[in-house]
Each structure stands twice: as structure tokens, then as C-alpha cells.
Amino acid sequence: MKENNNFDYKKIKEMDVNEMQELAVNMRAFILNNVSKTGGHLSSNLGIVDLTIAMMKVFDPQEDIFLYDVGHQCYPYKILTGRSDKFDTLRKKDGLSGFQSINESEYDKFEAGHSSTSISTGLGMACARDLDNKNYNVISIIGDGSISNGLAYEAINQMGDTKTKQIIILNDNQMSISQNVGAIHNTLDTIRAGKGYNKAKSNTKNILNKTKLGKSLAKGIDCIKDNIKKVYLKKGSLFDDFGIEYYGPINGHDYEELIKYLNIAKNETNPVLLHVITQKGKGYQYAEDDKTGKFHGISAFDYKTGEVTNSTNLPSYSEIISSYVYNFARKDKDIICITPGMCYGSKLETIKEKLPNQYIDVGIAEEHSLLFANGLALSKKKPIVFIYSTFLQRGYDELVHDIARMNNGVTLCIDRAGLVPSDGVSHQGIFDIPMMMNVPNMIISMPKDAKEANNLIYTSLQTNKPFAIRYPKTNIKYDFGKAKLLPIGSWEVVKGGNDGILITYGDFVARAIKIAEELSKSDIKLSVINARFIKPFDTKLFDKILKAEKPIYIYEESLKLGSLGSVLAQTAVENGFKEKFKIFAINDEFIPHASREELIKLVNLDEETIISKIKEDFE
């Protein structure tokens, strides 16, 4: 591998094709070597290396604006824009972000972590450019999974109407995280299969130019081109119908072809879309062969074997939840499992394989997944939506206006709730409680362990109301016990004490018990309450707690504003509570990337900090 200082986009301007190919080999080795140690998004970045090098050949990142949709395919761009020497800090505390980051580099003029935002943002930037009479390029690089989201088409619809010049590069590797689904994916399949189109277009021009009449006809080649497209591609005229100039499919690993079409796009005066076909995981056999999404985002691994190196023998919460749901679903055909493109992340492979009629992946369409579930609920089915906390944010309108307003029995399995390591600001699951707390009819819960998770799933299926079950990105012990019905809104006392009350939920219950045990050494005896139902809360038990007139501490992994603590504080004030009442939660701020334990300490929710703060009240 060459030295890191060769990873400079400016040097690409003078490179020939052979030199660019050699650079690509070195960059893939560099990415593989680093990501195998730090973890990160691997397959998408290996696939886009050649395209990124070609873009640096044609465009200038100091002048032009690059918007990487989601951002999980921007590692080659980071490497070529001066950040290769910091790549061993990728996704670590105070290190490089796994996405574009405005605060990280002058070359990053955009940042995201959710899909399908690049075209809308790019159109706004392009409009601003035109209003300022400037002449730089705005390039949105979006995947074939992301472009299936309706947000992308809202932007494309306006772009085709205004004719604002923006370059869209559709990086088509036929996968988002797992394999793509849906009609848009099938349309792209049709276009991919129609490779005869570009060859036929070229042959037509060559034949016409050989005769006098043909030369005259060639002047009207645009009309002929459109007709050939419709013959060869059928559905391939989709983007043309939006008013976007379409070129493709283009081989995303052929530098001559890439550079040719990138220059065409650069010289266009109207909006243009380049449909580029790349191979996800290119250059690393394990990633090339991966159909599950394992190498989309992966922890540190042994690149020789492809196996994760720091794995635990304990299953993840995602595995636990999906296995319990599978056990219920195989006995009840009315249970329908839905996910917006999170099959691998939420560990739904068994349900997909063994209960295909009860499993539906709607693709990257969070809003639609909730409305689809609502329709199933209205038809007397029992839909369960598996969705990451961070992506549930996109479905707020559907949650309020449709599911909750009609009070329908939709279960939300909210994965990655709370502080989430490595992916950073855009993926933290700390907003869903404040988001749902003010929604009428919502039931919000969080289990303290696997047994309680099973009970909550069983309870949700019996309740026939909007029911959220949150769970973190952690590993726990499996429990094979039989599920039982939990009274809605019920809490439980998990440890007794007469000096005060510590109320918490989720995996923080175990931390709270440790805190209470440590405080008992200083003769401070706290009761620990498992508030497994965040909404509605246990009004009877909380009324007893208020009447006891002991200090109350709320300990939770959520934003403080709109948290359980804020609701309980309001109730306490309304009941004239005079004792100490403190909320240990996350302040009104975005949280960066780091390990989970580092994040918990960063937001002052580690056991040591809580113990110290409680001790101060008893001194």
C-alpha cells in the first residue's frame, strides 16, 4: 500500500487510467485495514471507490458541492480530502465521523444520517447558486435504496419543473442495507437489463452519419434517442418523464466510461441523472458475496476470515425481541411483521425465512411502514413494526394523525433506543420518548431484561392499542420462560429502601440497583422502581411515593425535556411535593459518536456520577 499522502484528490487530475486503478486498489486496502479495526460502513465504501476517484478527476471539491445521501459511502471522499491520517479514529470518541460532518472539514458542506435528503438539500443549494449568479456544481450521490423513498421524488418533481441544474448520481449497487425491494427497485432492474440501449443509440448515430440523409436526420437525434429509450428500456423513461436528463446505465468501475459521462453531466445546463452501476463490497470477497447486510455496517472484524472479533456470546436485544415475536407469530397468522429496510439490523432473518407470508419489508419508507401497519390494524390484523428509534422520527405525523388518533393496535418494536455508539448525532435514540409522550392513546414501555421483553410483547398483542416497546443496542441473557400479561401502566419495586426513591426503566434498572447497593455502604437506603411503563405511568404507586415525602430521583436515558421525569415532576408539583426531586437525564443537546459507556459518562449518567450527586443531598 502506498503512503497516505498519495491519497490527495489534487493528484488525480494528472493521473491516467492505470494510475487511477492503482490508486483504487490502495484505497480499498486502506479502507479494509482501518474499518476492520474500528468498525464502520464497509461494503458501500468499497463499492464507491472508483466512482469517487472519477468524480475527483472531473470536479473540484473546493469549488463544487458533494452531498452524499445518508453519508455512509463517503469514506473514499474523506480519504481524498485530507483525512486519511485520522482514519484510525473513525467513529471513536473525538475522532472522525462515519458520515459527512460540517464541523470536521471544509470539504463537507452537508451532513446526514437518514436517507433521501440529498436531492432536496442539493436543489436548495443549486437555487441559491443561481440566485447569486455563481457557477459551481451541486452533486447529490444517492443509492438505489435511498431513491425509493418518497422524499427523493418530491425533490425530483420540483427539479423537473424548475429545470434547476443539479447533478444526481444514482449509485446503484442493487442493495441498501439488505437486498432492496419494491417497484422502484424493479424499475431499475429493467433499466439495468436494458444495456442494449446505449449501444443501440451509439450505433444509430454512426449509421446515420454515413449518409447525406442520415446526417440531416442526426440533427434530430434527441427525438430518436427518446424513442430508442422507450423501445429498449420501457420503464427507463421514468426520469425523463420527470424532466431530468438521464444517462445510463454506466459501469461504475470503468474509468473511461465514468469520466466521459461525468463530463457530459458537468456540461449540461439542465438537471441530469447519471445511473451508475457499482458492486457493493468490491475488492473484498466476503463483502462481495454478502446478501444479508452484515458488511454494510460492521464492528471490528478479522479481515482474513470476515468474522467479528469483539463479539459476545450473549444475544443482542434485537435477536431476543425478534425471536419472541417469531414464537408468537408462528402460532398466530394474524401477526404481520413489518420493517422499513431493517431486516438484518433488527435480526428478522428467521421470520423472513420461516414465515414469509407474515413478513413484509417495505424498503426505506418509514412513513409508509406505519400507515401500512395502520391499514392492517384497521383490517383486524396484528401488525408489529420493527424500526430504529432514529428512523421513527420520520413517522411522527403518521403516528399522531393515523395510528394514535384512530387508537389502532399497532406494536412498535423500537430498536436502538437510548444512546447508540459509533454512528453519532443522527442515530441517537434519545428523541422517541419526548416525541411520543404527548401523543394521546400511546403506550410506551421498556423492558429491564429479556423476560420482561417477552411479557411486554405478549401484553401488546392482547391490548389492541398503539403500543411502543423500546430496547437498546446491547446484549443480554435469553429467558425461555412463558410470557404473562402485565397490567398496563404498572411499575414494580425491585429493591426496598427508606431514605429515598430511584425511579428508572430499561437496562438502567441494573445500573440503578448497583447505585443503590453502593449508596447503602454510606448508609443511604434507596428504593429502586422499575418504571417499565413510561406512559401511562403507575399513578397509584407514584401517589404512594409522593405521600412518603422522601427524595425522588428519576434516572433515564432520554432527553430531559419531555421525559418521564418531566411528567412526574409536573405531577409532583401539582400535588404540592416539597422534598428533593431530581431528574438525571440528557440535556438539550445533540450527542456525538463514541462507545456506549463513553456516551453514558459524557452525559453524566454513569453510576459514579449519579452516586456522587445523590450523596451530596444526604451530606
Protein Blocks (a to p, Z undefined) as FASTA:
>chain_A
ZZfklmcfklmmmpcfklmmmmmmmmmmmmmmmmmmnopafklmmmmmmmmmmmmmmmcf
klmccddehjlammmmmmmnoplmmmmmgoiahiacfbdcfklpmklgcdcfbehklmmm
mmmmmmmmmmnopabdcdddddfklmmpmklmmmmmmmmmnopacddddddehiaklcce
djklmmmmmmmmmmmmmmmmmmmmmmmmmpmklmmmmmmmmmmmmmmmmmmnommmmmmm
nopaceddddfkbfklmmmmmmmmmmpmbdcdddddddehihiaklmmpmnommmpccdd
dfknopafkbcfbdcfklmmmmmmmmmmmmomkbccddehilmmnopmmmmmmmmmlccc
ebjafklmmmmmmmmmmnopacdddddfklmmmmmmmmmmmmmmnopacddddehiajde
hklmmlpckllmmmmmmpghiacdddfbfklmmmmmmmmmmnopacddddddddddddfb
dcddddehiacdfbdcfkbccddehjllmmmmmmmmmmmmnopacdddddfblbdcdfkl
mmmmmmnopacdddddddfehpaklmmmmmmmmnopabdcddddddddddddddfklmmm
mnopafklmmmmmmmmmZZ
